[in-house]
Amino acid sequence: MDEYRLHLSSKDKKLGGVCGGVAEYFDFDPTIVRVFFLFFSFVGGGGLLLYLIIWLVAPKEDTL
């Protein structure tokens, strides 16, 4: 059985690959994930903080 891990996407990458990796992990469209991060960034700043944390903690896809 394949093990699914959150990682930074190297295929669907705009800035750091966070949204692409989250979209792959949850099997969503990356555009929807980007919209959610933008929305939560403008409403309280939580989206930006979460994005930065994932960017620092998650491994790159090619290092798995």
Rosetta constraint file for C-alpha pairs under 8 A:
AtomPair CA 4 CA 25 HARMONIC 6.82 0.50
AtomPair CA 5 CA 25 HARMONIC 6.75 0.50
AtomPair CA 6 CA 21 HARMONIC 6.25 0.50
AtomPair CA 6 CA 22 HARMONIC 6.45 0.50
AtomPair CA 6 CA 25 HARMONIC 5.74 0.50
AtomPair CA 6 CA 58 HARMONIC 6.57 0.50
AtomPair CA 6 CA 59 HARMONIC 7.86 0.50
AtomPair CA 7 CA 18 HARMONIC 7.45 0.50
AtomPair CA 7 CA 21 HARMONIC 5.20 0.50
AtomPair CA 7 CA 22 HARMONIC 7.37 0.50
AtomPair CA 7 CA 25 HARMONIC 7.95 0.50
AtomPair CA 7 CA 58 HARMONIC 5.14 0.50
AtomPair CA 7 CA 59 HARMONIC 5.20 0.50
AtomPair CA 7 CA 60 HARMONIC 5.62 0.50
AtomPair CA 7 CA 61 HARMONIC 5.56 0.50
AtomPair CA 8 CA 16 HARMONIC 7.05 0.50
AtomPair CA 8 CA 17 HARMONIC 4.73 0.50
AtomPair CA 8 CA 18 HARMONIC 5.14 0.50
AtomPair CA 8 CA 19 HARMONIC 7.94 0.50
AtomPair CA 8 CA 20 HARMONIC 6.96 0.50
AtomPair CA 8 CA 21 HARMONIC 4.77 0.50
AtomPair CA 8 CA 22 HARMONIC 7.82 0.50
AtomPair CA 8 CA 55 HARMONIC 7.27 0.50
AtomPair CA 8 CA 58 HARMONIC 6.21 0.50
AtomPair CA 8 CA 59 HARMONIC 6.10 0.50
AtomPair CA 8 CA 60 HARMONIC 4.71 0.50
AtomPair CA 8 CA 61 HARMONIC 5.54 0.50
AtomPair CA 9 CA 13 HARMONIC 6.03 0.50
AtomPair CA 9 CA 16 HARMONIC 7.99 0.50
AtomPair CA 9 CA 17 HARMONIC 4.60 0.50
AtomPair CA 9 CA 18 HARMONIC 6.62 0.50
AtomPair CA 9 CA 19 HARMONIC 7.88 0.50
AtomPair CA 9 CA 20 HARMONIC 5.24 0.50
AtomPair CA 9 CA 21 HARMONIC 4.56 0.50
AtomPair CA 9 CA 60 HARMONIC 6.73 0.50
AtomPair CA 9 CA 61 HARMONIC 5.60 0.50
AtomPair CA 10 CA 17 HARMONIC 6.26 0.50
AtomPair CA 10 CA 60 HARMONIC 7.35 0.50
AtomPair CA 10 CA 61 HARMONIC 6.18 0.50
AtomPair CA 10 CA 62 HARMONIC 7.47 0.50
AtomPair CA 11 CA 20 HARMONIC 7.74 0.50
AtomPair CA 12 CA 17 HARMONIC 6.49 0.50
AtomPair CA 12 CA 20 HARMONIC 5.06 0.50
AtomPair CA 12 CA 21 HARMONIC 7.79 0.50
AtomPair CA 12 CA 30 HARMONIC 7.73 0.50
AtomPair CA 13 CA 17 HARMONIC 4.26 0.50
AtomPair CA 13 CA 18 HARMONIC 7.58 0.50
AtomPair CA 13 CA 19 HARMONIC 7.68 0.50
AtomPair CA 13 CA 20 HARMONIC 6.06 0.50
AtomPair CA 16 CA 55 HARMONIC 6.58 0.50
AtomPair CA 17 CA 21 HARMONIC 6.06 0.50
AtomPair CA 17 CA 55 HARMONIC 7.81 0.50
AtomPair CA 18 CA 22 HARMONIC 6.11 0.50
AtomPair CA 18 CA 51 HARMONIC 6.77 0.50
AtomPair CA 18 CA 54 HARMONIC 6.68 0.50
AtomPair CA 18 CA 55 HARMONIC 6.00 0.50
AtomPair CA 19 CA 23 HARMONIC 5.97 0.50
AtomPair CA 19 CA 30 HARMONIC 5.96 0.50
AtomPair CA 19 CA 33 HARMONIC 5.81 0.50
AtomPair CA 19 CA 34 HARMONIC 5.87 0.50
AtomPair CA 20 CA 24 HARMONIC 6.18 0.50
AtomPair CA 20 CA 30 HARMONIC 5.32 0.50
AtomPair CA 20 CA 33 HARMONIC 7.92 0.50
AtomPair CA 21 CA 25 HARMONIC 6.14 0.50
AtomPair CA 22 CA 26 HARMONIC 6.21 0.50
AtomPair CA 22 CA 30 HARMONIC 7.79 0.50
AtomPair CA 22 CA 33 HARMONIC 7.38 0.50
AtomPair CA 23 CA 27 HARMONIC 5.44 0.50
AtomPair CA 23 CA 28 HARMONIC 4.67 0.50
AtomPair CA 23 CA 29 HARMONIC 5.88 0.50
AtomPair CA 23 CA 30 HARMONIC 5.04 0.50
AtomPair CA 23 CA 33 HARMONIC 6.29 0.50
AtomPair CA 24 CA 28 HARMONIC 6.52 0.50
AtomPair CA 24 CA 30 HARMONIC 7.80 0.50
AtomPair CA 28 CA 32 HARMONIC 7.18 0.50
AtomPair CA 28 CA 33 HARMONIC 7.29 0.50
AtomPair CA 29 CA 33 HARMONIC 6.78 0.50
AtomPair CA 30 CA 34 HARMONIC 6.20 0.50
AtomPair CA 31 CA 35 HARMONIC 6.24 0.50
AtomPair CA 32 CA 36 HARMONIC 6.32 0.50
AtomPair CA 33 CA 37 HARMONIC 6.26 0.50
AtomPair CA 34 CA 38 HARMONIC 6.15 0.50
AtomPair CA 35 CA 39 HARMONIC 6.00 0.50
AtomPair CA 36 CA 40 HARMONIC 6.10 0.50
AtomPair CA 36 CA 47 HARMONIC 7.72 0.50
AtomPair CA 37 CA 41 HARMONIC 5.99 0.50
AtomPair CA 37 CA 47 HARMONIC 4.81 0.50
AtomPair CA 37 CA 48 HARMONIC 6.94 0.50
AtomPair CA 37 CA 51 HARMONIC 7.38 0.50
AtomPair CA 38 CA 42 HARMONIC 6.38 0.50
AtomPair CA 38 CA 47 HARMONIC 6.62 0.50
AtomPair CA 38 CA 48 HARMONIC 7.73 0.50
AtomPair CA 39 CA 43 HARMONIC 6.25 0.50
AtomPair CA 39 CA 47 HARMONIC 7.35 0.50
AtomPair CA 40 CA 44 HARMONIC 6.62 0.50
AtomPair CA 40 CA 45 HARMONIC 6.17 0.50
AtomPair CA 40 CA 46 HARMONIC 5.71 0.50
AtomPair CA 40 CA 47 HARMONIC 4.49 0.50
AtomPair CA 40 CA 48 HARMONIC 7.50 0.50
AtomPair CA 41 CA 45 HARMONIC 4.09 0.50
AtomPair CA 41 CA 46 HARMONIC 5.53 0.50
AtomPair CA 41 CA 47 HARMONIC 4.20 0.50
AtomPair CA 41 CA 48 HARMONIC 5.03 0.50
AtomPair CA 41 CA 49 HARMONIC 7.91 0.50
AtomPair CA 42 CA 47 HARMONIC 7.85 0.50
AtomPair CA 45 CA 49 HARMONIC 6.60 0.50
AtomPair CA 46 CA 50 HARMONIC 6.09 0.50
AtomPair CA 47 CA 51 HARMONIC 6.00 0.50
AtomPair CA 48 CA 52 HARMONIC 6.21 0.50
AtomPair CA 49 CA 53 HARMONIC 6.24 0.50
AtomPair CA 50 CA 54 HARMONIC 6.18 0.50
AtomPair CA 51 CA 55 HARMONIC 6.06 0.50
AtomPair CA 52 CA 56 HARMONIC 6.21 0.50
AtomPair CA 53 CA 57 HARMONIC 6.10 0.50
AtomPair CA 54 CA 58 HARMONIC 5.46 0.50
AtomPair CA 59 CA 63 HARMONIC 6.79 0.50
AtomPair CA 59 CA 64 HARMONIC 7.37 0.50
AtomPair CA 60 CA 64 HARMONIC 7.14 0.50
